[in-house]
Amino acid sequence: MYHVLFLENLVKMKLLFVSALLFWCILDHGASGVDIDGVSVKEGDSVTLHTDVKTKQQEKIRWYFNDTRIAQINGDHHKICTDVQCNEGTERFRDRLKLDHQTGSLTIMNINTTDAGVYKLLISTSSMDSEKSFSVTVHEVPDVERDKMKRKSAKEGESVTLDSDVVKNPNDLKVWYFNETRIAQISGDLIDICTDVQCDKGTERFRDRLKLDHQTGSLTITNINTTDSGLYELQINSSRFSIIKTYSVSVTAVPDSAAAAAVAVSAVVVVLLVAAAGVIYYHHRRSIQARKNGKKTLQDQDQEIGEEESSLIEAEASQMVAADRKSLDQTQTPQMSFPGEESTVHAKTQSTGADGEESTVHAKTPLTGTDREKSTIHSNTPSTGTDREESTIHAKAPSTGTDREESTIHAKIPATGTDREKSTVHSKTPSTGTDREKSTVQAKTLSTGTYREESTIHAKTPSTGTDREKSTVHSKTPSTGTDKEKSTIQAKSPSTGTDREKSTIHSKTPSTGTDREESNVHCKAPSTGTDREKSTVHSKTPSTGTYREKSTVQAKSPSTGTDRVESTVHTKTPSTGTDREKSTVQAKTPSTGTDREKSTVHAKTPSMGTDREKFTIHAKSPSTGTDREESTVHAKTPSTGTDREKSTVHSKTPSTGADVEESTVQAKTPSMGTDREKSTVQAKTPSTGTDREKSTVHAKTPSTGTDRKKSTIHAKIASTGTDREESTVHAKTPSTGTDREKSTVHAKTPSTGVAKGARVNQTETKRIK
């Protein structure tokens, strides 16, 4: 009985102990277990990493990026810091971090590829510590594609689609904002959907002009107008993180045809009034002059008649103006007016023969607030034959804040046959801070037949700090048939400190049939100190059938001091069928002093069936003084079936004086069935005076079944004067059952005058069962 009770108590104690152990494990996992969430974004987006807590006085929240503290907040807000405030000298994010004082969530704005990595969150309380990790992946987006996605331009009445560029996720909630007002919302499971007034009562701005894509959450604005210009924001919310995308929409007003006609009529009336006033002034001056002379001539009578006619003309003009104003008021809607002013100056200069005309049109549109001015200068100079026209359009749109100026200069010079046009468009948009200028020069020269076009786009965006310039030069020369295009893109991003330049030259020459493209990408990243340049030259020559591509990548990393150059040349020649590729990698590392070069040559010649590859590695290490070179040549020849490989390793070490060379040749010939390998090792050591060479030849011949191996060791020792040679031959022949080994040792020692030789022959004949 007592034994049973004792066993029951023992079992209860074990269960209690196990339960306590499991409870402790759960607590320990809650304290030290690390959850890892992954989020993938594109360059230029913003991302918020959620803590899922509300800060209290006893809580301390710290954020780390790659084990470097980048943000911290206490529940009582006693200590708050971000980036350089937390850790001096780590100004990686440069005012792109934002902390939520209520939850401690971290927002990374205008993210770039250098921000990719693991972000660690530590939450400390008096009772326990918890840790989370977020793996952030940033996908690089070309500048051209980013501008196309983030900046949308349209005319009134058109439709604009803002792409979410994300895959549908049932757990995500997508919310669209316009000037911080919610205008649309959609959940992944389509339970929560709204647009415009449904989302926020009293904000019926778009009036059934918004459409949501139920698959992607993309937003389409139909029948767009100038009041829809501005910033749009998309927030993609999940339980652990939020992604924020911004879009800039610019809408250009389209002039009303009736209003334009009214402005034109008013301009004609103004011209008539000016002409009438000129006639009246002219006759009035003549009348005064005649009265001074005390005469009243027929001209005076004509003048009086003219004055009466002028009065009638002025009265009729006034009636026309009143009628035009009345018709204008009838055709226009209330609260709309288009005050316009048109001025024309025409001048001829007989001495030079120049005929010039300057025209200016000024219009204001109160409805949209647009202030527009167009100026045109047209001149002909017979002496040089020049025909020149300059046109300038200046427009301001208060609704969007855009200040736009377009200038065009067109000139023809018959003497040289040149026809040249230069166009410049300059615009500023305060809402996004963008300052953009596009310049185009187009020229034709009849004497050489050259057609040349040069285009430059320069844009600055203060919000991201990006300074971007794209330049394109396109030329055609009929005499040589060359069609050449050169494109250059230069971009600077102060947020990341990156300075990037991409240059491309594309040319075609029909006379030789050459199609050549040269591309160069140069990138500097101060955050990592890397200076990288990639150059590619691609050419085709139909006359010889040669296809050639040369690619070079050069990178410098100040942090490690490495200077690396990678070069690849690829050529194809259809006439011989040769396909050849040569690749070279050279790297220098000052910290270790290593200078390393790797070269690979791969060639195929279908006519002979040869496939040849040469592989070379050259390395120098100043710390040890070793100079090492490794070379491998691999060749296959289908005609003979030979597969041959030669490998050589040569190294010199000045500290020990060792000079070692190891060479191996391996060849297979299926026609004879021979598999042959020759290996040679040669070493010189000046410190001991040793000169040693080891040679091994191994051959297998399936036709006879012979397996033969010959090994030779030759050594000279200068200190003792010994010259020693050891030779071993081992052969097996299954057909006769012979297993034969021959060994010879020959040594000379001049100091003692001893010459010693030993030979051992051992032959064993095995019976074949």
Disulfide bonds with the S-S distance in Angstrom:
Cys81-Cys86 1.93
Cys194-Cys199 1.94
